[in-house]
Amino acid sequence: YTIFMKKLLMCLCITGLLTIVAYGQKKRPLLPLDVMRYHSIGDPHTSPDGAWGVYTLSSVDTAKDKTVTHLWLTGWDGKQHLQLTSGEGSESSPRFSPDGKYISFIAARGDDEKYSQLYLMDRRGGEGKKLTQVAGDINDYIWSPDASKILFVIKDPDLSDTAKSKVRLPYVINRYHFKQDYLGYLEKRTTHLYLFDMATCKLDTLTSGIYDEVNPSFSPDGKQIAFTSNRTADPDRNENTDIYIMDAVPGAKATPITTWPGADDNAVWSPDGKWIAYMQSSSNELFT
């Protein structure tokens, strides 16, 4: 609750500053160009000591007709604002390391042609160092409590085209939910959990198969993981997600701890590791 409130207050403070600047200007009719000048702030995270906050700031590059997102660092007192990244590329998903010394983020740089990778930079500034070389979309990641490992949520690689040709192979439709707004046609690419060891830079597979695993959460001691998955016969035809737990080691078995036929999601461990709080839908009817 405290972390959530800090994130909320941080967004409100930043938005308030932008609003004050806007009101200080002379009023005039809104023009189409003004929309392109709009800056969007998101994904705020506080440092472990609560003194700093990192967030993303997105703006439109009208010359290149694209949105560029960079990372900013701000003091909790609102007196210091530092831009951490710059350039033509974008960065996303900033996270503080548990000791507060480093900031990790997702970006595509240099030879990262098809998939973005995880980078790590000193909180005081400097260039980010690439940590991973994964073949797949990194949808999410979290640090282990002791900062020795990082848990990734990675989507299967896109094998629809070859390295030698830019012509896309035909879509193969073999599922009930075959199309989605903003995404287009859907193929059977599932999302799984992977564990990255900071000392060895080794990436181990924790889950595999035909089901998606999302929204993971480490237990306070870092020995177990809770996550969300729909492991019914045909996940496309229902909203029945459940909470699963497993040991944070390759080959461990995942055990369901909820049975509600609706949606169970967003598991969070209690500080002593004895309880798990989660969100549950009020109905088990399929949304249409």
N, C-alpha and C positions, 0 to 999 in steps of 0.2 A: 504493500500500500504506500509506504514512504517513497519507494523508488518511482512508483507511478505518479504520485503527487509532484515529485521533483521534476519529472519529465513534462507534466502538464504545465507547471508553473514556468518552466523554461520556455516552452512554446509560447505561452501567453506573454512573457516578458519580451521576447524577440518580436512577436507580432505587434505588441504595444509600441515598441520603438519605431517600427516601420510606419505604424498608423500616425504617430506624433509627427514624423517627418512629412507624411502625406498631407496632414491637416495644416502644416505650416506653410504650404505652398498656395499660390493664388488659384482660386477655383476657375475651371474652364471645362468645356465639353470633353467627354471621354472620346479618344480617338483609337482606331484599330492598332496603331503603333504602341499605345500605352499597354495593351495586353501583352505585347512582346517584351515590354520592359519589366513585367511583373516577376518578382523573385519568389520562389516557393521554398519554404523551410520544412524539413521533416526529419524523421528517424532520430530524435534526440536521445542521448544516453549520458548518464552522470558517471563521474569517476568514483571509484570505491570510497574515497575520502569525502565525497560530496562537494568538493571545492571547484570542480570543473565540469563542463558539459561539452560534448562533441555532437555536431549535427550536420546535416547536409543542406546545401543551398543550391537551388537549381535556377538557371537563367537561360534565356533563349539567345542563341547566336544567329541573328538574322541573316548575316552574310552567308553562313553555311547551312541555314535552315535546319537547325538541330538544337536540342536542349543539352546543356552541359551542367553537370553536377559536381561540386567540389565540397571538401570537408572544412569545417570551421570549428574552432575551439573558443569557448567563452568562459570567463570566470563566473562563479555563482553570484558574485556581488555586482555583475554587470559592468565592471570597469575595464575589463580586458577582452578584446576580440581579435583572434588570430586566424588568418587563413592558412590552413595546413597544406593544401594541395592546389595545384593550378595546371594550366596547359589545356590542350585540345581535348584530351580524353576525360572521362567521367569516373567518379568513384562512388561507391555506395556501401551500405551496411557497416558503418563505423562501430567499433566496440572497444571498450577499454579492457586491457588485460586485468586479471583479478588483483594484481599488485599495483595497478594504476600507472605503471611505467611506460606502457606501450599502447598504441592504438592500431588495431587491425582493421582492414577494409577490403572490399572486393573491387577489382579493376581489371581492365584489359589494356596491357601496355606492351610495347615492343613486339615480341614474337607471339603474344597472346592473340592469335588471329580469330579463332572460332569461339573459345570459351574464356570467360573471365577467371581470374585466379585470386588467391588470398595473399595480401601484402601486409607487412608489419613495419611500423615506423615508431621511432622514439617520440614520446609525447612532447618533448621539447622542440621537435622539428627535425628536418632532414629528409632524405629520400627514403621511400618505402622499399623494403626488401621482399622479393617474391618468395613465398614459402611453398607453394604447391604447383603441380603441373597435372591437373586432373582433366580427363576427357569427359565432360558433362557439365550441365548447368548447376552452379552452386546456388541453391534456392535459399539456404539459411545456414547459420553456424552458431555454435556457442562454445565458450571456454569452459574447461573443467575447473572446479573450485581451486585447485592448486596450480593452475596455469600450465600443467605439464602436457595437456592434451587439448585438442579442439575437435568437437563433434560436428561433422558436416551433414547437411541434407542435400544430396546430389541427384539430379535427374539423369536418367540413362542418356548416353550419347545419341545424337541424331545421325542415323546411318542412311538417311534418305538420299544423300548425294555422295559422289565420290570425290577424291582429292584432285583428280585430273579434269573433271568436268563441272561446269557451273549449272548444268541443266538438271533440274530436280527430277528424281524418279517419281513415278505415279504414287499417289496415296493408296494405301491398302486399308479399306474400311472393314473392320472385323469386330466392332464393339457397338453397344447400344448408344452410348454417349459419344458421338463421332464428331461433333462440332461445338464450338464454344465462342461466345462473344469475345472480341478483341484477340482471340487466339487463332481462330479459323478451324481448319480440320485437325482432328486429334488422332494421333497414332498411339500405339501401345508402348509408350515410354513411361516407366515407373520411377518412383523416387525412393531412394534408400538412404540408410545411415552409414557413415564411414567415420572411423576414428583416426585422427592424425596425431602422431607422437612428435612433440616439439624437439626432443633430444635427437631422435634418429631421422626425423622427416619422413617416416614411414606411414603410409596410408593403408589401414586395414578395413576390410568390409565387415560390417556388423549385421546387416540385413540384406536379403536378396529375395527374388521370386516375383510373383505377378501382382503383389499388392504394394500400395504406397505407404510409406512411413513418414510422418511429418511432426512438427512442433515438439521436438525433444526437450527434455529437461534433466539435468544431472541431479542426483541425490547430493546432499551436503558433503558427504565424504567422498564423492566422485566414483563410487564403486558400482552404482546402478544408474540406469537411464529409464525415464518414463517417456512414452511417445504415443501418438495417435495413429490409428490405422483402421481401415474398413476391410475386414477379412471375410466378408460374406461371399456367397457363391458368385454373385454378379454385382460388384460395388456400384456400377453405373445405374442400377435400378433402385437404389435406396440411399438413405442418409445415415446409415447405422455405423457410425465410427465409435470405437471403444479405446480406452486407455490400456496400454500394455506396459509392462516393466521387464527389464532384462539386465543382466550383469554387463558392465562396460568392457567386455572382452570378446574377441572374435569367436564365433561358434556358440555363443550363449543362446539359450532358448528364451523366447519372448512369451510371457504369460499375461493373459487378459485379466484385468482387475475390475472391469465394469461390464454390465450385461444389458443396460438400457437399450431397447431397440431403436432409439433415436440417436442424436449426436452427442457424444462425450468428447471433450477437446480441451486443449490448453492446460495440461497438468503442471502443477507447481508443488514442489516438496516443502514441507514444514522445516524450520531450522534444525529440529532434532532428527529429521528423517523418518519419523514414525507415521506421518500422515501425508496425504496428497490431496490438494484442492484442485478442482477442475470445473469447467463449464459444462452444463447439460441443457439440451434443448427441451422446450416445454411440450413438444409434440413429436411423435415418431412418424408423422405423415410426410410423404415425399413432397418437397417443394416444387411448385410448378410455376 
